[in-house]
Amino acid sequence: MLHAGICNGFEFDAKSGPFFVVDIQDDQLTHWIRTRIPLRRAKINIAVLSQQYCTGYCQLSENVTLPCPQRKIISERFKVCWHCFKLTGFNPAFHILEKSALSTAQLHYNNKPHYVYLAAFGKDLIKVGIACHVRLFQRLTEQGARLATVVDLLPDAYQARKLEETLQSVFVLPDRVTRKSKIKAIITYEKEQTRQYIECLKNEIISKSSIKNTFPYVYDLDDAYTTHNSFVGSSIEWIRLSRQHDTALSGYFYAMIGGFLFLQQPDQTLAAIDIHRYLGNIQVYVRHTN
Ligand SMILES: [Zn+2]
């Protein structure tokens, strides 16, 4: 069966792997319906669209994303229309803003318990971050973290943010990892070495602070991305699709790590694409091979 639609997001499941989040027209062609298409064992075709569509909004209270109610075509500089931006009502810079500047949905969301986590993309690439307790797995996988561990669980986003800032400054950790360094880390990733680095950092944090080691476990997130062990030795070509030239890409699903999708070509090489860059701007066709 062929699934097709505008790709507006991606998600991961620890057991069944990655999914495209796509919007398709309803039978009356009056609105979009959001659906998830699994990528494992699929042949995938990606065609760039001439227009950028709004990728929709997030209902913070339910932690679900929904299609743009107005099916807006927007400037290619944006991913969401103004209406959807207001509907989501989330400002990531909440910690430097007055509470009166935040939406009611975000105030409520910020008051939920938040994890402070360490996410490793490679042995020299470990960041600290925060995630609402209902979104931890989602937050780690959408960034493409390979290994992760929880430092602490705090009663709200403000206290989590404060601990995150302390860890950033004391242990010289980034709260952001660039696309370029993530790509480099994927190619050279070595799991056991990276595990040693993240465990070592975690132990150092625990020993130098008053934080109890309530979450000793290091999560291996690779099952959410791929069934293949390693990219070492693979020949990878990074593809840029062009809106002007009506370009397309196809191949068999190999892996999806965060927003980076790898498709196997007939000559066994891998074509890689940063899906995040094209959300709302590509039509995807997915056919499962069994
Ligand atoms: Zn919209």
Residues whose N, C-alpha, C, O or C-beta is under 5 A from the ligand:
A	BS01	ZN	C54 G56 C68 K72 C81 C84
